[in-house]
Amino acid sequence: MAKVEVKQLLEAGVHFGHLTRKWNPNMAPYIYMERNGIHVINLYKTVAKLDEANEALQKIAASGRKILFVATKKQAKDIVAEKVANVNMPYITERWPGGMLTNFVTIRKAVKKMASIDRMKKDGTFMTLSKKERLQVDRLRAKLEKNLGSISDMTRLPGALFIVDTMREHIAVKEAQKLNIPIFAMVDTNSDPRDVDYLIPSNDDASKSIDIIMTQVTNAIAEGLAERKSEKQSDKEGAEDTKKAEPKKVAKEEVKEAPKAEAPATTTEAVDLTKVEGVGPKAAEALVNAGFDSYAKLAEGDPEKIKEILTEASSRMAHLDPTSWPKQAKMAAEGKWDELKEWQDNTKGGVE
């Protein structure tokens, strides 16, 4: 993926912050200077943070998890809808439905209601209703489509949230924090970067600024999806080659007993710990550095010890609740992926 240059960001106006009197002091490390009463963002730090966020988003996309985009402000909604639809990710560009994450089961029921209306229209049941009832159903369908149509394919909680303007979408931020969902965001000089796991210091009000950042982000996600597709294809081809290479069965009397081969030494294969609900890229990195580099090791871990490791690694991870992580890791280590997925679908962010 071609990296964005500072000159491109400058031309798009990514460096323009808010009035100095509206600033958040926690954004000081990302501010270059003040001019004419307006803060100017340090674009070199923007490039560095954008690269870091893109790398993490690419890993999440490659793991098969969904990334939910949230942008309800007027100048962002059309850009986000267009860019995100190209990579087949869910997005919210209308009003944020309260409980979208913390009450996901109820939201899914509303989405299923929309699907049931579509089935009624296909099988002819819809035409058996009275004219008034059909009108009411059509209005309900239009309302659900407007608010939830873009998340109809999201059958479980997302692996991450990407937010444009954390101050405007503060409810989404709080819900994601409660469920240990990693937050990526465009953060302006008036916002608090401590609420975000992966911040991109940038102008979140100008359409050109939003467009260039979203282009870079969706390109990274597209690469992650392409990587996942190629891995699946190679696995499929490998399985077919193995099947073709299997020798024909030989009659028992012709088979000579071969000496038993020594069992190969057990090796620890690198695993993607983010498949455990609640574990983000940074938490996974902290766990691997602490020696939990496999599902089996994490399954034997003590939640209190894991909590200490996360808190020592970063104060931003102090709110994470690892109580269910060993249980999930055990299912993953035993290859019970369907059981793990069902368990994750029935819980809120991996919290029982």
C-alpha positions, 0 to 999 in steps of 0.5 A: 500500500502506497503511504500517504505523504505530508504534502498530500495531507497539507493540500487536503487541509488535514492540519487545520485544528480548532480555535485555541480556546476550544482545545483539549490539553491532552492533544498538545503532543500532536499540535505543531503550532498556533496561528491566527488563533487556530491550532495547527496539527503536526502532520508528521505525527499524523502520518506515523499514527495513520500507518500504525492504525492502518497496520492494525486495521489490516490485521483485523480485516485479515482475521475475518472480523468486521470493522464498524464505521461511525460518521453521522455529521453531514460532511462525513456521512456520504464519503464514509458510506461510499468508501466503506461500501467498497470494502463491504464493511458495516457503517452508521451514517444516520443517528446512532441507535442507543444500545447498538453495541451494548444491546446488540441482541435487540438490534439484531431482532430489528434487522431480522424483522427487516428480513422477514418483511422482505420474505413476506414480499417474496412469498406473496404474504404481503399482498394478503394484508389490507391496504392500511397494513401494507402501508404501515409495513412499508413505512416500518421497512423504510425506517429500518432500512434507513437506520440499520440497512448498512449493518444488516450483514453484521451478525456479531459484535464488530472487531473494531470501531472507526469513528469520525469525531469522537465528541459527536459520537461519544455514546458510541465511544462509551459503548465500545469501551464498555465492551472492550472493542478497540476504537480507531478515530480521527481526533481533532484538537478539541477531542480527548485522545485518551478515549481512543486506542488508535488515534489519527490526529486530523481535521475531522470537519473538512470533507477533503480531510475526511476523504483522504484519511478514509481512502487510506484506511479503506485501502488498508482494509482492502489489503487485509481482505485480499490477504485473507482471500489468498490464504483461503485459496492456498489452503483449499489448493493445498487440501486438494493437492494432498488428496490427489497425492494420497497413495492407493490402499494396499492389501493388508498382506502386502503391507510391511510393518514400518518402524514407528517414526519419532513424534515431531517436536511440539512447536508453538505456532503464532496465533491471532489472539484477536479472535478472542472476543475483547482482545484488540491488537494492542492487548494481543501484543502485550499478551504475546510479549508476556509469554501468552503466545498461543491459545493453549497458554492463554487458556491456562492463564489467570484473569487477574494476572492477565489484568496486571499484564495489560495494566502494566503495558498501558493504562488505556487497557486498564478497563479491559475485562479478561475474565472470559479470555481463558475460556474462549482460548480453551475452545480455540485451542481445542478447535471448537470454532463453531462453539466459540462463535456461538458463545461470542454471539450470545455474549456482549463483547466477551463479557458474561 
